[in-house]
């Protein structure tokens, strides 16, 4: 009888291990940025909305390990540029990752974080504009579902917020000039840079995970 109890206990333990192991396997997903995403600089001095459905800004091949660790290669991160007008000329702003992405994902609560270093390259068709060196210096971005305005992931949908990043000014002379017009000053004024006080800037990412993981 004791032998049968031991065999039964072992079988139960093995079954539980197999179920839990299957539930906590590594997963590879994509994360798209949807409408409703936005960036606000210096308490609303500059507000830019972005995101599309189907999404054009993507994090592809995002690995979520069995312990909830999230990683994505720099080469698998792409943000669609957004446009604005300066003195009648088109200006394109491209957020560019400068590091791999890291973070966490909790399959039980839906809590998630993501960390990235990124800069912004500015280009324009304005005469004399320096399309090579007009760059907003890199800054650290740390979004979380747990920050104010965020929402826990459910069915693959969540909102992640960073309210601690800073926006550095484009260095003097980096954007070129034309007929006495200083493009660097115009760019910095337009994007409200610098904005170096944590809490003055808010990045909101409305995200969709495919395939959706629990919860």
C-alpha positions in Angstrom: 0.0 0.0 0.0 2.8 2.4 0.9 4.4 1.6 -2.5 1.2 2.5 -4.3 0.9 5.8 -2.4 4.5 6.7 -3.4 3.8 5.9 -7.1 0.6 7.9 -7.0 2.3 10.9 -5.4 5.1 10.7 -7.9 2.6 10.6 -10.8 0.7 13.7 -9.4 4.0 15.6 -9.0 5.1 14.7 -12.5 1.7 15.8 -14.0 1.8 19.1 -12.1 5.4 19.7 -13.3 4.4 19.1 -16.9 1.4 21.4 -16.7 3.3 24.2 -15.1 6.2 23.7 -17.4 3.9 24.0 -20.5 2.3 27.1 -19.0 5.6 28.8 -18.4 7.4 28.1 -21.7 9.4 30.8 -23.5 7.2 32.7 -26.0 8.0 34.9 -29.0 5.5 37.7 -29.8 5.3 40.9 -31.7 4.1 44.2 -30.1 2.4 46.8 -32.2 1.8 50.5 -31.3 -1.8 51.5 -31.8 -3.7 54.8 -32.1 -4.0 56.6 -28.8 -0.3 56.6 -28.3 1.3 60.0 -27.6 4.2 61.9 -26.4 3.8 65.2 -24.4 6.9 67.4 -23.7 7.2 70.0 -21.1 3.7 69.8 -19.6 2.0 69.8 -22.9 4.1 72.4 -24.7 4.4 69.9 -27.5 2.0 67.0 -27.9 2.3 64.4 -30.7 -0.1 61.6 -31.2 0.9 58.5 -33.2 0.1 54.8 -33.8 -1.9 53.0 -36.5 -4.1 49.9 -36.8 -2.8 47.8 -38.3 0.4 49.0 -36.6 3.4 50.3 -38.5 5.5 50.9 -35.3 6.5 47.4 -34.2 8.7 45.4 -31.8 9.2 42.1 -33.5 10.6 38.8 -32.2 10.1 39.8 -28.6 11.2 37.0 -26.4 9.3 36.5 -23.1 11.1 33.9 -21.1 9.5 31.5 -18.7 10.5 33.7 -15.7 8.8 36.8 -17.3 12.0 38.4 -18.6 11.4 40.3 -21.8 14.1 41.0 -24.5 14.0 42.3 -28.0 17.0 43.1 -30.3 17.6 46.6 -31.4 17.3 45.5 -35.0 13.7 44.3 -34.3 12.4 47.7 -33.1 10.9 50.1 -35.5 8.9 53.3 -34.9 7.2 55.0 -37.8 8.3 58.7 -38.3 5.9 61.5 -37.5 5.8 64.8 -39.4 5.3 68.4 -38.6 5.8 71.7 -40.4 8.4 74.4 -39.8 8.2 77.6 -41.8 6.2 75.8 -44.5 8.7 73.0 -44.9 8.1 69.3 -44.1 10.0 68.0 -41.1 10.3 64.3 -40.3 11.1 63.0 -36.8 12.3 59.4 -36.5 12.6 57.7 -33.1 15.6 55.4 -33.4 16.5 52.6 -30.8 20.1 52.8 -29.6 20.0 49.7 -27.5 18.3 46.4 -27.2 15.0 46.5 -25.4 14.6 44.8 -22.0 11.7 44.4 -19.5 9.3 42.1 -17.8 5.9 40.5 -18.3 3.8 38.9 -15.6 1.5 36.3 -17.1 -0.7 36.3 -14.0 -1.3 40.0 -13.4 -0.6 41.4 -16.8 1.9 43.9 -15.4 4.6 44.8 -17.9 7.7 47.0 -18.2 10.0 47.9 -21.1 13.3 49.8 -21.2 15.1 51.3 -24.2 17.6 53.9 -25.1 16.6 56.0 -28.1 17.4 59.2 -30.0 15.4 61.2 -32.5 16.7 62.0 -36.0 15.2 65.1 -37.6 15.2 65.5 -41.4 13.6 68.1 -43.7 13.4 69.3 -47.3 14.2 72.9 -46.2 17.1 74.4 -48.1 20.4 74.1 -46.2 18.9 71.7 -43.6 21.5 69.3 -42.3 19.8 65.9 -42.6 22.8 64.0 -41.2 23.5 65.6 -37.9 20.1 67.1 -36.7 19.6 64.6 -33.8 17.9 64.9 -30.4 20.4 63.2 -28.1 19.7 59.7 -26.8 17.6 59.3 -23.6 16.5 56.4 -21.5 12.8 55.3 -21.9 11.2 53.1 -19.2 7.5 52.4 -19.8 5.3 50.5 -17.4 1.7 49.4 -17.1 1.9 50.3 -13.4 2.6 54.0 -14.0 -0.2 56.6 -13.9 -2.3 56.3 -17.0 -1.1 52.8 -17.7 -3.3 49.7 -17.8 -2.5 46.1 -17.2 -2.3 43.7 -20.2 -5.4 41.7 -20.8 -6.1 39.7 -24.0 -2.8 41.1 -25.4 -3.9 44.7 -25.0 -2.3 47.2 -22.6 -1.1 50.7 -22.1 2.4 51.5 -20.9 3.5 54.9 -19.7 6.8 56.6 -18.9 6.7 59.9 -17.0 10.4 60.1 -16.0 12.3 60.5 -19.3 14.0 63.8 -20.3 14.3 65.5 -23.7 17.7 67.0 -24.4 18.1 69.9 -26.9 19.7 69.3 -30.3 23.2 70.6 -30.0 23.9 74.1 -31.5 24.5 74.2 -35.2 23.5 70.6 -35.8 20.5 71.3 -38.1 22.1 73.8 -40.4 21.0 77.2 -41.5 19.8 79.2 -44.6 19.8 82.9 -45.2 20.4 83.6 -41.5 17.7 81.1 -40.4 19.0 78.9 -37.6 17.2 75.5 -38.0 18.6 74.1 -34.8 16.8 76.8 -32.8 13.6 76.3 -34.7 13.7 72.6 -34.1 14.3 72.9 -30.4 11.6 75.5 -30.1 9.1 73.3 -32.0 9.8 70.2 -29.9 10.0 72.2 -26.7 13.5 71.0 -25.9 15.3 70.9 -23.6 12.8 69.5 -21.1 14.9 68.1 -18.3 12.6 67.9 -15.3 11.3 64.3 -14.6 7.5 64.4 -14.6 7.3 67.2 -17.2 7.3 64.6 -20.1 4.9 61.7 -20.7 5.2 58.9 -23.2 2.1 56.7 -23.6 2.2 53.6 -25.7 -1.1 51.8 -26.5 0.2 48.3 -27.3 -1.2 45.0 -28.8 0.7 41.7 -28.3 0.4 39.1 -31.0 -0.2 36.3 -30.2 -1.8 37.3 -26.9 -0.4 35.8 -23.8 -2.2 35.3 -20.5 -3.9 36.9 -18.8 
